[in-house]
Amino acid sequence: MDDLAALRWLVEAGADEAIGESPLDRFAALPPPPPVAAPAPKPAARAAVAVPPTPVAAPTLAAPQPAAQAELAARAAAAAAHSLAELQAAVAAFEGCALKATATNLVFADGNPAAPVMLMGDAPRADDDRAGTPFAGDMGKLLDRMLAAIGLDRGGVYIANAIPWRPPADRQPTAAEIAACLPFARRHVALARPKLLVLFGELAARSLLGTAEGIIRLRGRWKSYEDPALPAPIPVLTTYHPWYLLKQPLQKRDSWSDLLSIKQKIAEL
């Protein structure tokens, strides 16, 4: 492209003015901006005065009793009860077992206190805790069918638990919790004075019989339950807990054998 063609292209593009040899400062041609007022000084901040916090008294919580102290208190309270009503009141007033604080209801007993057969479970489950009676819900329905199979019902037996309060989430009670409740369980048997005692589950059997044997060795074997408060030893049989049978229905065959043994023992007595 020659110079004339380049000039024509610039004119057609709108560049029709000549440019000076020195640069032009367009900003210098603008009027100066108005002056900006300086911000007023802020008032001096007041010096903070340290105010001592008001002491708040911490809530007073009852200190948990040591295991040995709780067991001694349970023995004294149980020994002071001379009737089932007094025993129930003593258990309700007892503060030496932490399970009481997490349970909904005290699960003391059900059935006929004058019945010759006493059934002792291990600890309440969720349905028992809500109802306030032992062997409630589906577990209780299974127990009712088991009793009916040998000609019994709840009016012909007396039912209690070795632990009167439900452990959280049906966990295994601790050794301290068992020791704190055992005096009440033994006194329960002594006041009811049954002619025959049936223990449901390993915990109840180990607690009342004072043995370390497991449920497999204990189940189906007749033993003697002895207590100085009783006039004579009581025949006692350990069998599977209905709650366990709901989870392990194949074990119902062994439970049926135990029920027949209980029926025969009742006939002998």
Backbone hydrogen bonds, N-H to C=O, Kabsch-Sander energy under -0.5 kcal/mol:
donor,donor_aa,acceptor,acceptor_aa,energy
6,A,2,D,-2.0
7,L,3,D,-2.2
8,R,4,L,-2.2
9,W,5,A,-1.9
10,L,6,A,-1.8
11,V,7,L,-2.2
12,E,8,R,-2.4
13,A,9,W,-1.5
14,G,11,V,-1.2
15,A,10,L,-2.4
16,D,14,G,-1.7
25,D,23,P,-0.5
26,R,24,L,-1.0
29,A,25,D,-0.7
29,A,26,R,-0.7
30,L,27,F,-1.1
37,A,35,P,-0.5
50,A,48,A,-0.6
57,A,55,P,-0.5
61,L,59,P,-0.6
70,A,66,P,-2.8
71,E,67,A,-2.3
72,L,68,A,-2.0
73,A,69,Q,-2.3
74,A,70,A,-2.2
75,R,71,E,-2.3
76,A,72,L,-2.2
77,A,73,A,-2.4
78,A,74,A,-2.7
79,A,75,R,-2.4
80,A,76,A,-1.4
81,A,78,A,-1.2
87,L,83,S,-2.3
88,Q,84,L,-2.4
89,A,85,A,-2.0
90,A,86,E,-2.2
91,V,87,L,-2.6
92,A,88,Q,-2.4
93,A,89,A,-1.6
94,F,90,A,-0.7
94,F,91,V,-0.8
100,K,97,C,-1.4
101,A,98,A,-1.0
102,T,98,A,-0.6
102,T,99,L,-0.7
103,A,99,L,-1.4
107,V,164,P,-2.9
108,F,106,L,-0.8
108,F,132,G,-0.6
110,D,159,I,-1.9
112,N,154,R,-0.7
112,N,157,V,-2.8
115,A,112,N,-1.9
117,V,156,G,-0.5
118,M,196,L,-2.6
119,L,158,Y,-3.3
120,M,198,V,-3.0
121,G,119,L,-0.5
121,G,160,A,-2.8
129,D,125,R,-2.6
130,R,126,A,-2.0
131,A,127,D,-2.3
132,G,128,D,-3.0
133,T,128,D,-0.7
139,M,136,A,-0.6
140,G,136,A,-1.3
141,K,137,G,-1.9
142,L,138,D,-2.0
143,L,139,M,-2.0
144,D,140,G,-2.5
145,R,141,K,-1.9
146,M,142,L,-2.3
147,L,143,L,-2.6
148,A,144,D,-2.4
149,A,145,R,-1.6
150,I,146,M,-0.5
150,I,147,L,-1.4
151,G,148,A,-1.5
152,L,147,L,-2.9
156,G,153,D,-1.8
157,V,154,R,-0.7
158,Y,117,V,-2.2
159,I,110,D,-3.1
160,A,119,L,-2.4
161,N,108,F,-0.6
162,A,121,G,-2.0
163,I,122,D,-1.9
170,D,167,P,-2.0
171,R,168,P,-1.7
178,I,174,T,-2.3
179,A,175,A,-2.3
180,A,176,A,-1.9
181,C,177,E,-1.3
182,L,178,I,-2.1
184,F,181,C,-0.7
185,A,181,C,-1.8
186,R,182,L,-2.7
187,R,183,P,-1.9
188,H,184,F,-2.0
189,V,185,A,-1.8
190,A,186,R,-2.2
191,L,187,R,-2.4
192,A,188,H,-2.0
193,R,189,V,-2.4
195,K,116,P,-2.0
196,L,116,P,-1.8
197,L,235,P,-2.5
198,V,118,M,-2.7
199,L,237,L,-2.9
200,F,120,M,-2.9
200,F,198,V,-0.5
201,G,199,L,-0.7
201,G,239,T,-2.6
205,A,201,G,-1.6
206,R,202,E,-3.1
207,S,203,L,-2.3
208,L,204,A,-2.3
209,L,205,A,-2.2
210,G,206,R,-1.1
211,T,206,R,-0.7
218,L,214,G,-2.0
219,R,215,I,-2.5
220,G,238,T,-2.7
221,R,218,L,-1.7
222,W,220,G,-0.5
223,K,236,V,-2.8
225,Y,234,I,-3.4
226,E,224,S,-0.6
230,L,227,D,-2.2
234,I,225,Y,-2.5
236,V,223,K,-2.7
237,L,197,L,-2.0
238,T,218,L,-0.6
238,T,221,R,-0.6
239,T,199,L,-2.5
244,Y,241,H,-0.7
245,L,241,H,-2.0
246,L,242,P,-1.7
247,K,243,W,-0.8
248,Q,244,Y,-2.1
251,Q,248,Q,-2.0
252,K,249,P,-1.7
253,R,250,L,-0.8
255,S,251,Q,-1.7
256,W,252,K,-2.4
257,S,253,R,-1.6
258,D,254,D,-1.9
259,L,255,S,-2.4
260,L,256,W,-2.2
261,S,257,S,-1.7
262,I,258,D,-2.2
263,K,259,L,-2.5
264,Q,260,L,-2.1
265,K,261,S,-2.2
266,I,262,I,-2.4
267,A,263,K,-1.8
268,E,264,Q,-2.0
269,L,265,K,-2.1
